[in-house]
Amino acid sequence: MTGCESQDRYAHTRFTPISDTEFVYDALVIAGYSDADRERWLNEEVAKYGMCPNGFEVIDKREVKVSGFLDASKREVTRGRCLTEG
C-alpha cells in the first residue's frame, strides 16, 4: 500500500489556504488508509505551505457523501486555523 500512498494522496486530496492563518483540507476517504494517515497528510501539507509554526486547531470537520460513477464514497473536509503564540 505504501507504494501507492503518494499517488493516492495527491490524486485525492486538496489543500487550500484561505488566508494567512486558515485553510481547508479536502480528502477522499479511501479504503486502506486510516484517519491517522489523513491526519499525517494534513500536517505535512500545513508544513509544506509554511503555515502555522505554532500548530493549528481544527475548527470544523465534516464527512460529505459523494456519488461516483461506480459507487458512492465520502470526502472528509477539514477547516483549520493557526494557533497564535502564547
N, C-alpha and C positions, 0 to 999 in steps of 0.2 A: 504494500500500500504506500510506503514512503516514496517509492519512485514516482508515483502519480500525484503525490501531495502537492508539489509546487504547481503542476499543470492544473489540477482541480481548483486549487486555491485561487489562482489568478483568473481562471475562466469563470469562476462562480462567486466571486466576491467583488465588492466595490467600496472603497474608502473615499469619502467626500468631506474635506474641510469646509465648514460653512461660515467660519470666522477664524480669527487667530486662536480662539480658545474653545471652539466647539466643532464637533464632527458628527457624521452619520456613517455607520458601517453596515453594509447590507451583504448578507452571506446566505447562499443556498444551503439548506440542511441536507447534507449528502450522507448516505449510508456508509458506515465505516469510519466516519470522523465524529469525534465527540465534542461536547460543549467545551472541554479543555482545549481541544485543537482550535476551535473557532476563537476562543479567548486568547490563545497564544498568537494567532494570526492578527487579531485586533491590536494586541500590544506591539507586535512587530511593525504594523502599519503606522501606528502613532509615532513610534521611534523613527521610522523611515522619513516621515514628514517633518521631523524635528519639533513635534508638538509636545506639550505637557511635560516639561522637565521635572515637575513636582508630582507627577502622576495625574490620574483622571478619575472621575466618577461617572458611572452610568446613570443618566437621568431618565432614560426611557428604553425599554426593550420589549419588542413585540414580535410575535410569530404571525406571518402573513401567509395564508394559503394561496397558492397559485396553481393554475391549471396548465399543464404542459400538453404537448402533442399526444403522448402515450399514457401519461399518468398525472396525478395530482401530487404536488410536492409543497414544501413550505420554505419560506425565507425567514431569516431572523434579522430584524432591523434594530440596530442599537444606536442610540444617540448618547454622546458623551460630552463632558465638559471638563476642561483642565482645572486642576486644583491650583490655588494660589499659594504663595509662600506663607509660612507661619501658621 
